[in-house]
Amino acid sequence: MAKKAAAEPKPAASQPEDRFVELMLLAAEFVRSAGGLSQAKKSLAEAGQFIKAAGGVPSAERALGVLESLKDKIGS
């Protein structure tokens, strides 16, 4: 049985069309959760500016973690 599993071809990597569909589904969910296309664009632009100012995603995530910690300590 192991030989049969090893002999079967592995599925090909995701095709560009599949990736595009996945991206569009993610975008649609983002727009829905943001409250509309205009708000999604604004949120995305603000997030991009924040990430750039922070020096990258990891630093931005750390900054948000610190704020969350402070919020828990302050109770706001």
C-alpha positions as CSV (number, residue, x, y, z in Angstrom):
1,M,0.0,0.0,0.0
2,A,2.9,2.4,0.8
3,K,4.3,1.7,-2.7
4,K,1.0,2.6,-4.3
5,A,0.8,5.8,-2.3
6,A,4.3,6.7,-3.3
7,A,3.7,5.9,-6.9
8,E,0.6,8.1,-7.2
9,P,1.3,11.5,-8.6
10,K,1.1,14.4,-6.2
11,P,-1.3,17.2,-7.0
12,A,0.2,20.0,-8.9
13,A,0.9,23.3,-7.1
14,S,-2.0,25.7,-7.1
15,Q,-2.6,27.2,-10.5
16,P,-2.6,31.0,-10.8
17,E,-6.3,31.0,-11.4
18,D,-6.9,29.1,-8.1
19,R,-4.7,31.6,-6.3
20,F,-6.6,34.5,-7.8
21,V,-10.0,33.0,-6.7
22,E,-8.6,32.5,-3.2
23,L,-7.4,36.1,-3.1
24,M,-10.8,37.4,-4.4
25,L,-12.6,35.4,-1.7
26,L,-10.3,36.8,1.0
27,A,-10.8,40.3,-0.4
28,A,-14.6,39.9,-0.4
29,E,-14.5,38.8,3.3
30,F,-12.3,41.7,4.2
31,V,-14.6,44.2,2.5
32,R,-17.6,42.6,4.2
33,S,-16.0,42.7,7.7
34,A,-14.8,46.2,7.1
35,G,-18.3,47.4,6.3
36,G,-17.9,48.1,2.6
37,L,-15.3,48.8,-0.1
38,S,-14.6,52.4,0.9
39,Q,-14.0,51.5,4.5
40,A,-11.9,48.5,3.5
41,K,-9.6,50.7,1.3
42,K,-9.2,53.2,4.2
43,S,-8.4,50.4,6.7
44,L,-5.9,48.8,4.3
45,A,-4.2,52.1,3.7
46,E,-4.0,52.9,7.4
47,A,-2.7,49.4,8.2
48,G,0.0,49.8,5.4
49,Q,1.1,53.1,6.9
50,F,1.3,51.6,10.4
51,I,3.3,48.5,9.2
52,K,5.7,50.8,7.2
53,A,6.2,53.1,10.2
54,A,6.7,50.1,12.5
55,G,9.3,48.7,10.3
56,G,7.5,45.6,9.2
57,V,4.7,43.2,10.3
58,P,6.6,41.6,13.2
59,S,7.2,45.0,14.8
60,A,3.6,46.1,14.2
61,E,2.3,42.9,15.8
62,R,4.6,43.5,18.9
63,A,3.3,47.0,19.2
64,L,-0.3,45.8,19.1
65,G,0.6,43.2,21.7
66,V,2.0,45.9,24.0
67,L,-1.2,48.0,23.6
68,E,-3.3,44.9,24.3
69,S,-1.3,44.3,27.4
70,L,-1.7,47.9,28.6
71,K,-5.4,47.8,27.9
72,D,-5.7,44.7,30.1
73,K,-3.7,46.4,32.9
74,I,-5.6,49.7,32.6
75,G,-9.0,48.1,32.0
76,S,-10.0,50.4,29.1
